[in-house]
Amino acid sequence: MKGYGNYDKYPELEIKGFEARQGYDSIAKKFALLAKGKERFVIVMDCYTQVEQQKVREGLASLGATWFFTDAAMTEKKEYNARIAPFVTNDRVFGVMNALKFTDFIEEDKAEKLRAEIGAAKGVICVMGVCASLVASGDLTVYLDLARWEIQRRFACGATNWNTDNAQANKLAKFKQGFFVEWRMADRHKRNVMKTADYLLDTNDTAEPKLVSGEGWRKGLETFASRPFRLVPYFAPEVWGGQWMKEVCGLDKSEKNYAWAFDGVPEENSIFMRFGNVRVEVPSIDVVFYRPAQLLGNKVHARFGDEYPIRFDFLDTMGGQNLSLQVHPLTEYIQHTFGMHYTQDESYYILDCEDNTHVYLGLKENVNKEQMLADLEKAQRGECEFPAEKYVNKFPVKKHDHFLIPAGTVHCSGSDTMVLEISATPYIFTFKLWDWSRLGLDGLPRPVHINHGKHVIQWDRDTEWVKKNLVNRFELINKEEGFTEERTGLHEREFIETRRMKITGKATVKAEDSVTEANVVDGKGAIIESPTGAFEPYEVHYAETFIIPASAGDYTVRPLDGEVTIIKATVRG
């Protein structure tokens, strides 16, 4: 397990010209100062779902405010849950994407009653709640934001979905409702309020929130959209997890394993903005919402809107177990079944591995479809172990191999491999076909979706087809002194193009009017610079994923220590 001890778990960018406050006392004093001398002063606190509203109220007790909560204007919980049921579905994992808005659940008679009560109050008045700015107006609008990873932690600790009494539900059920329903509504609302909010309140640490002006927040998002940056990584265990990331990324050695690392998924990750001595954390998807064309590039923005289409993450099975045998939906299947625009095409780049390791990829020659499906069903019922090697190819792997996995291809990584997964971003749409008779960390059988998978498996992707199309399709693009560039994929059915750059000198890389996501796959690290001085030099290290916005333009790369290898992904034109 080779590392350099320089993996940065807390990357940040400094935002100059603005100040931030930390802690309830300091924040309350700021609000009191703004309200000073006014007979009544209304602060609208508009919240993302899962913000701990009562804790914020308790923390701001010294403000001496009269409090109103906009949940009082919403549809009753029972009716709300009945209306969202078609999108939540009865499936353990998958729902259906929706076009709902919070305004669909504001009851105008309740809202008018609440507005009348607010209008009769004097002094400092705080109006708090999800979509509060749609219910009430005030002298000041504060947006209370929260990162997706923190929401999931709160789910595990008993937090409920919005407008739902489900504290006892498992984390998976809560995540599903969030992903398919409430986060879609919350993000639609956030896109509007973030443009005009007077202040941002970072509530990821409810005990120690941070406040920055709306101008500072937006300046921070503008900064991230114009220069190289990293997302704040987070790491999670799973039944198949390994030990590699503990060593290379400097993680807690006492944990049993780490399986996942999300360090390049803007919908999941967050970013750190530093304002003087205060570090503010916001969801990285805010950058995409606020400056999509600047970040993504014109052609990518035209195709995907304000969705970020590339995802990098780690799958660590070093000292662990096989991943589940799985397949991803075809484009038409994900569109018609789940309401998603595009599917999860992906690839496995082998960052590291032990000897005699492998991946499962594609089917063997002349596989009998009915027999394989029957064996999968019998295995799922517990009647047998699924004979994976009877049906699925097993390819040996070595460090820096690249396996392409267009949707519809049966696949999984074997044990003792460290995979850099490069994919499109509909990241929860994995149909498990066989999970090696394992229980999940919750003690329950992990969800298997043969009912979906059987409709999308591409049975003609057999051994010879896979060898020709999906295994190490390296193509030399450019070779000059100190710089070699190879195209490594992806398959023609996938919209992402990946290139591997080996650099010993100083190389200039074209921006190609696309956002670039990249990872240092070998070497101590590199310095990313702008030939025109468009951004300050940016240092990246081994195993770190980083993003270069399209607006940053062309850039140069030079190694920290002799030689560096970087794999980068862009969207094909």
C-alpha positions in Angstrom: 0.0 0.0 0.0 2.1 2.8 -1.3 1.4 6.4 -0.2 3.2 9.6 0.4 1.5 10.8 3.6 0.3 13.9 1.9 -3.4 13.1 1.2 -5.4 16.1 2.3 -8.7 15.2 4.0 -9.7 18.8 4.5 -9.1 20.8 1.3 -10.2 24.4 1.3 -10.0 27.6 -0.8 -9.6 31.0 0.8 -12.2 33.6 -0.1 -10.8 37.1 0.3 -12.7 40.3 1.2 -15.4 38.8 3.4 -15.7 37.9 7.1 -17.6 35.1 8.7 -18.8 34.5 12.2 -18.7 31.3 14.2 -20.9 30.3 17.2 -24.4 31.3 18.3 -23.3 34.2 20.5 -21.5 35.9 17.7 -24.3 35.2 15.2 -27.0 36.5 17.7 -25.0 39.7 18.2 -24.9 40.3 14.5 -28.6 39.8 14.1 -29.3 42.1 17.1 -27.1 44.8 15.6 -29.0 44.7 12.4 -32.3 44.9 14.3 -31.2 47.7 16.6 -33.6 50.7 16.8 -36.4 49.0 14.8 -39.8 48.4 16.2 -40.0 45.1 14.5 -37.4 43.2 12.5 -38.3 40.0 10.7 -35.6 37.4 10.0 -36.7 34.6 7.6 -34.6 31.5 8.2 -35.1 29.3 5.1 -33.9 25.7 5.8 -32.8 22.8 3.8 -34.5 19.6 4.9 -32.9 17.9 8.0 -31.6 21.2 9.4 -32.1 20.8 13.2 -34.4 23.8 13.6 -35.1 23.5 17.3 -31.3 23.4 18.1 -30.8 26.5 16.1 -33.6 28.3 18.0 -32.2 27.2 21.3 -28.7 28.4 20.2 -30.1 31.8 19.3 -32.1 32.2 22.6 -30.1 35.3 23.5 -31.6 37.1 20.6 -34.9 37.3 22.5 -36.9 36.8 19.4 -40.5 35.6 18.9 -40.4 32.4 16.8 -42.7 31.1 14.2 -42.3 27.9 12.2 -43.6 27.5 8.7 -44.3 23.8 9.0 -47.6 25.1 10.4 -48.5 26.1 6.8 -47.8 22.7 5.2 -50.0 19.8 4.2 -50.6 17.4 7.1 -48.0 14.6 7.2 -50.5 11.8 6.4 -51.7 13.5 3.2 -48.2 14.5 2.2 -46.9 10.9 2.5 -49.9 9.7 0.5 -49.2 12.1 -2.3 -45.5 11.3 -2.5 -46.0 7.5 -2.3 -45.9 6.9 -6.0 -42.4 8.4 -6.1 -41.2 6.6 -3.0 -42.6 3.2 -4.1 -42.4 0.0 -2.1 -38.9 -1.0 -3.4 -36.1 -1.0 -0.7 -33.8 1.1 -2.9 -35.4 2.6 -5.9 -38.1 5.3 -6.3 -39.1 7.6 -9.2 -37.8 11.1 -9.8 -40.4 13.8 -9.4 -41.3 17.3 -10.6 -42.8 18.3 -7.2 -42.2 21.7 -5.6 -42.7 22.9 -2.0 -45.5 25.1 -3.3 -47.5 21.9 -4.0 -47.7 21.4 -0.2 -48.3 24.9 1.2 -51.9 25.3 2.2 -52.8 28.9 1.6 -55.4 29.2 4.4 -52.8 28.0 6.9 -50.2 30.3 5.4 -52.5 33.3 5.7 -53.2 32.6 9.3 -49.4 32.3 10.0 -48.7 35.5 8.2 -51.3 37.3 10.3 -49.7 36.1 13.5 -46.3 37.2 12.3 -47.7 40.6 11.3 -49.0 41.1 14.8 -45.7 40.4 16.5 -43.2 43.1 17.7 -39.5 43.2 18.2 -37.2 40.7 16.6 -39.2 38.0 14.9 -37.7 34.8 13.5 -39.7 32.8 10.9 -38.0 29.4 10.4 -38.7 26.4 8.3 -38.2 24.5 5.0 -39.0 26.9 2.2 -39.8 29.7 4.8 -39.2 32.4 2.2 -42.2 31.1 0.2 -44.4 31.5 3.2 -43.2 34.8 4.7 -41.2 37.8 3.8 -38.9 39.8 6.1 -36.2 42.3 6.5 -33.5 39.6 6.3 -33.3 36.2 4.6 -30.9 33.7 6.0 -30.5 30.3 4.2 -29.6 27.4 6.4 -27.7 24.8 4.4 -26.5 21.3 5.0 -24.3 18.8 3.2 -25.7 15.5 2.0 -23.2 13.3 3.9 -24.3 15.0 7.1 -27.9 14.4 6.4 -27.2 10.7 6.0 -25.3 10.7 9.3 -28.4 12.3 10.9 -30.7 9.7 9.4 -28.6 7.0 11.0 -29.0 8.8 14.3 -32.8 9.0 14.1 -33.5 12.1 12.0 -36.7 11.9 10.0 -37.5 12.8 6.4 -39.2 16.1 5.9 -42.9 16.2 7.0 -42.7 12.5 7.9 -42.8 10.6 11.2 -40.3 7.9 10.4 -37.6 8.2 13.0 -37.5 4.3 13.4 -37.2 3.7 9.6 -33.8 2.4 8.5 -31.2 4.7 6.9 -31.8 3.2 3.4 -35.5 4.0 3.4 -34.8 7.5 4.6 -32.1 8.0 1.9 -34.5 6.8 -0.8 -37.2 9.3 0.2 -34.7 12.0 0.4 -33.0 11.2 -2.9 -36.2 10.7 -5.0 -38.5 13.3 -3.3 -37.5 15.9 -0.8 -34.0 16.7 -1.9 -35.3 17.3 -5.4 -37.8 19.9 -4.1 -35.2 21.4 -1.7 -32.7 21.8 -4.6 -35.3 23.4 -6.9 -36.1 25.9 -4.1 -32.4 26.5 -3.3 -31.5 27.4 -6.8 -33.7 30.5 -6.4 -33.1 31.5 -2.8 -29.3 31.3 -3.1 -29.3 34.1 -5.6 -30.8 36.7 -3.2 -30.3 35.4 0.4 -28.7 38.0 2.7 -26.8 35.4 4.7 -25.8 31.8 4.6 -25.8 29.8 7.9 -23.7 26.6 7.7 -25.5 24.1 10.0 -23.4 21.0 9.4 -22.1 21.4 13.0 -25.3 22.4 14.8 -23.4 23.1 18.0 -21.1 25.6 16.3 -22.7 27.1 13.2 -21.0 29.6 10.9 -22.5 32.7 9.3 -21.3 34.5 6.2 -23.0 37.1 4.1 -24.9 36.1 0.9 -22.3 38.1 -1.1 -19.5 36.1 0.5 -21.2 32.8 -0.1 -21.8 33.7 -3.8 -18.3 35.0 -4.2 -17.1 31.7 -2.8 -19.1 29.8 -5.3 -17.9 32.0 -8.1 -14.3 31.4 -7.0 -14.8 27.6 -7.0 -16.3 27.8 -10.5 -13.2 29.6 -11.9 -10.2 27.6 -10.6 -9.0 24.1 -9.7 -10.5 22.8 -6.4 -11.1 19.6 -4.5 -14.2 18.4 -2.7 -14.2 17.4 1.0 -13.9 13.6 0.9 -15.8 11.3 3.1 -15.3 7.6 3.8 -17.7 4.9 4.7 -17.6 1.2 5.7 -19.3 -1.7 4.0 -19.4 -5.5 4.4 -16.8 -5.9 1.6 -14.5 -3.0 2.6 -10.7 -3.0 2.7 -7.7 -1.5 4.3 -5.9 0.5 1.6 -7.5 3.9 2.3 -6.7 3.6 6.0 -3.0 3.6 5.1 -2.9 6.0 2.1 -5.5 8.5 3.2 -4.6 8.5 6.9 -7.8 7.2 8.3 -8.7 5.8 11.7 -6.9 2.5 12.1 -9.3 1.2 14.7 -12.2 1.0 12.2 -12.9 -2.4 10.8 -12.7 -1.2 7.2 -13.4 1.6 4.8 -15.1 0.6 1.6 -16.2 3.7 -0.2 -14.6 7.1 -0.6 -16.6 9.8 -2.2 -14.2 12.6 -3.2 -15.5 13.5 -6.6 -19.3 13.5 -6.4 -20.7 17.0 -6.1 -24.2 15.9 -5.2 -22.8 14.0 -2.2 -19.7 16.0 -1.2 -19.2 19.4 0.3 -16.6 22.2 -0.1 -14.7 24.2 2.5 -14.5 28.0 2.0 -12.2 29.8 4.4 -13.1 33.4 5.4 -10.3 34.6 7.7 -10.2 32.2 10.7 -13.6 30.7 10.0 -14.1 27.7 7.7 -17.6 27.4 6.2 -18.8 24.2 4.7 -21.5 24.1 2.0 -22.7 21.4 -0.4 -20.5 21.3 -3.5 -23.6 21.0 -5.6 -24.2 24.7 -4.8 -21.3 25.5 -7.2 -23.1 23.6 -10.0 -26.4 25.4 -9.3 -24.9 28.9 -9.1 -22.5 28.9 -12.0 -23.2 25.8 -14.2 -21.9 27.1 -17.5 -18.8 28.5 -15.9 -18.0 25.3 -14.2 -19.2 22.8 -16.8 -18.5 24.6 -20.1 -21.0 25.6 -22.7 -21.4 22.3 -24.5 -21.7 20.3 -21.2 -24.1 22.8 -19.8 -26.2 22.7 -23.0 -26.4 18.9 -22.6 -26.9 18.4 -18.9 -28.1 21.8 -17.6 -27.1 22.3 -14.0 -26.4 18.6 -13.3 -22.8 17.6 -12.8 -22.2 14.5 -15.1 -18.9 13.0 -13.9 -18.2 11.0 -10.8 -14.9 9.7 -9.2 -15.0 7.5 -6.2 -12.9 4.7 -4.6 -13.9 1.1 -4.0 -11.5 -0.5 -1.5 -11.4 -4.3 -1.3 -7.8 -4.6 -0.3 -8.0 -7.2 2.5 -11.7 -7.3 1.9 -14.2 -9.2 -0.3 -15.7 -9.2 -3.8 -18.2 -6.4 -4.6 -21.7 -7.6 -5.5 -22.2 -9.0 -9.0 -24.1 -6.2 -10.7 -25.4 -4.5 -13.8 -26.5 -0.9 -14.5 -29.6 0.1 -16.4 -29.7 1.0 -20.1 -30.6 4.6 -20.9 -34.2 3.9 -21.9 -34.7 1.7 -18.9 -33.6 4.3 -16.4 -35.6 6.9 -18.2 -38.9 4.9 -18.4 -38.6 3.3 -15.0 -37.1 5.9 -12.7 -37.4 9.2 -14.6 -33.6 9.8 -14.9 -32.1 11.5 -17.9 -29.1 9.3 -18.4 -27.6 6.2 -16.9 -24.6 5.0 -14.9 -22.0 4.1 -17.5 -18.7 3.6 -15.7 -15.2 2.1 -15.6 -12.7 0.6 -13.1 -9.2 2.1 -13.1 -7.0 -0.2 -11.0 -5.2 2.2 -8.6 -3.6 -0.7 -6.7 -3.9 -4.4 -6.2 -2.4 -7.5 -4.7 -1.0 -10.4 -6.9 -3.5 -12.8 -8.4 -6.5 -10.5 -8.3 -9.3 -10.1 -10.8 -12.4 -8.4 -12.0 -15.6 -10.1 -13.2 -16.6 -8.5 -16.6 -19.1 -9.6 -19.2 -20.5 -13.1 -19.9 -18.8 -16.2 -21.1 -19.4 -17.6 -24.6 -22.8 -19.2 -25.3 -24.3 -18.5 -21.9 -27.8 -19.9 -21.6 -29.9 -16.9 -20.6 -32.8 -18.8 -19.0 -30.4 -21.1 -17.1 -28.3 -18.2 -15.7 -31.5 -16.3 -14.6 -32.9 -19.4 -13.0 -29.6 -20.0 -11.1 -29.7 -16.3 -9.9 -33.2 -16.7 -8.7 -32.4 -20.0 -6.9 -29.4 -18.4 -5.2 -31.5 -15.5 -4.1 -34.0 -17.9 -2.5 -31.1 -19.5 -0.6 -31.3 -22.8 -2.5 -27.7 -22.7 -3.8 -24.6 -20.6 -4.3 -24.6 -18.8 -7.6 -21.9 -20.3 -9.8 -20.5 -17.0 -11.0 -17.5 -18.4 -12.8 -19.7 -20.6 -14.9 -21.3 -17.6 -16.4 -19.1 -14.5 -16.0 -15.6 -13.8 -17.3 -12.9 -13.4 -14.7 -10.0 -11.2 -15.9 -6.7 -10.9 -14.0 -5.7 -7.4 -13.1 -2.6 -5.4 -12.4 -2.0 -1.8 -11.3 -3.0 0.8 -13.9 -5.3 -1.5 -15.9 -8.5 0.1 -17.1 -11.8 -1.8 -17.5 -14.7 -0.1 -19.3 -18.2 -0.9 -18.1 -21.0 0.5 -20.4 -24.5 0.0 -18.9 -25.8 -3.5 -19.4 -22.5 -5.2 -18.8 -22.4 -7.7 -15.9 -19.4 -6.9 -13.6 -17.8 -6.5 -10.2 -14.4 -6.0 -8.7 -12.8 -8.9 -6.9 -11.1 -8.8 -3.5 -7.7 -7.2 -2.9 -8.1 -4.5 -5.5 -8.2 -0.7 -5.1 -10.6 0.7 -7.7 -10.8 4.3 -8.9 -14.4 4.2 -10.3 -14.9 6.7 -13.1 -18.5 7.0 -14.1 -21.6 9.1 -14.9 -23.4 10.4 -11.9 -26.7 8.5 -11.4 -24.8 6.6 -8.8 -27.5 4.7 -6.9 -28.8 2.8 -9.9 -26.9 -0.5 -9.4 -28.9 -3.7 -9.9 -27.3 -6.3 -7.7 -27.6 -9.8 -9.2 -25.7 -11.8 -6.6 -24.1 -10.8 -3.3 -22.2 -13.9 -2.3 -24.8 -14.8 0.5 -23.8 -11.9 2.6 -25.6 -9.8 5.2 -25.2 -6.0 5.2 -23.8 -4.0 8.1 -27.4 -3.7 9.3 -27.6 -7.5 9.7 -30.1 -7.7 6.8 -29.6 -9.3 3.4 -28.4 -6.7 1.0 -31.0 -5.7 -1.6 -30.8 -7.7 -4.8 -32.6 -6.6 -8.0 -32.7 -9.5 -10.4 -36.2 -8.3 -11.4 -34.6 -5.1 -12.9 -31.3 -6.6 -13.9 -32.7 -9.3 -16.2 -34.2 -6.6 -18.4 -31.0 -4.8 -19.0 -28.2 -7.5 -19.2 -26.6 -7.4 -22.6 -26.2 -11.1 -23.4 -24.0 -10.6 -26.4 -21.2 -9.0 -24.4 -19.3 -12.2 -24.2 -15.6 -13.0 -23.7 -14.3 -11.9 -27.1 -16.4 -8.8 -27.2 -15.2 -7.7 -23.8 -11.6 -8.4 -24.6 -11.9 -6.3 -27.8 -14.0 -3.5 -26.5 -13.5 -3.1 -22.7 -10.1 -4.2 -21.5 -7.1 -1.8 -21.6 -8.1 0.1 -24.7 -5.1 2.4 -24.6 -4.4 4.6 -27.5 -1.4 7.0 -27.8 -2.6 10.5 -28.4 0.5 12.7 -27.8 4.1 12.0 -27.1 6.7 14.7 -26.6 9.6 15.3 -24.3 8.5 15.0 -20.7 4.8 14.2 -21.6 2.9 11.2 -22.8 -0.9 11.2 -23.2 -3.0 8.1 -23.8 -6.7 7.7 -24.4 -7.9 5.0 -22.1 -11.6 5.0 -22.8 -14.5 5.1 -22.3 -16.5 2.9 -24.6 -18.2 4.5 -27.6 -21.6 4.1 -25.8 -20.3 6.2 -22.9 -20.2 10.0 -23.0 -17.1 10.3 -20.8 -13.6 10.3 -22.3 -10.6 9.4 -20.1 -7.0 10.2 -20.8 -3.9 9.2 -18.8 -1.1 11.7 -18.7 2.5 10.7 -17.7 4.5 13.9 -17.0 8.2 14.3 -16.2 8.6 17.9 -17.3 5.9 20.6 -17.7 2.9 19.8 -19.9 0.2 22.1 -21.3 -3.3 20.6 -21.3 -6.2 22.0 -23.4 -9.5 22.7 -21.6 -11.7 21.5 -24.5 -14.7 23.4 -23.3 -15.5 20.8 -20.7 -15.1 20.5 -17.0 -12.2 18.2 -16.1 -12.2 15.7 -13.2 -8.9 14.0 -12.5 -7.0 11.9 -10.0 -3.3 11.6 -9.3 -2.8 7.8 -9.8 0.9 7.7 -9.5 3.6 9.9 -8.1 3.8 12.3 -5.1 1.7 14.9 -6.8 1.6 17.9 -9.1 1.2 21.7 -9.4 -1.6 22.9 -11.7 -1.0 26.3 -13.1 -2.6 28.8 -15.5 -0.3 30.0 -18.4 -2.2 33.3 -18.3 -2.4 33.7 -14.6 -6.1 33.1 -14.5 -5.8 31.3 -11.2 -3.3 30.7 -8.5 -1.1 27.6 -8.7 -2.9 24.6 -7.1 -1.2 21.6 -5.6 -2.6 18.1 -5.7 -1.3 14.8 -4.2 -1.3 11.1 -4.8 -4.9 9.6 -4.8 -6.6 13.0 -4.6 -9.4 13.8 -7.0 -9.6 17.3 -8.2 -11.8 19.4 -10.5 -10.8 22.0 -13.1 -13.7 24.2 -14.2 -14.0 24.8 -18.0 -13.7 28.5 -17.3 -10.2 28.1 -15.9 -9.1 27.5 -19.5 -5.9 25.7 -20.6 -3.6 24.7 -17.8 -0.1 23.3 -17.2 0.9 20.3 -15.0 4.3 19.8 -13.5 5.3 17.0 -11.0 6.2 17.6 -7.4 8.8 14.9 -7.5 10.2 13.8 -10.8 7.2 12.1 -12.4 3.4 12.1 -12.0 0.7 10.1 -13.7 -2.8 11.6 -13.8 -6.0 10.2 -15.3 -8.5 12.9 -16.3 -12.1 12.7 -17.5 -14.1 15.1 -19.7 -17.4 15.0 -21.6 -17.0 14.3 -25.3 -18.3 16.9 -27.7 
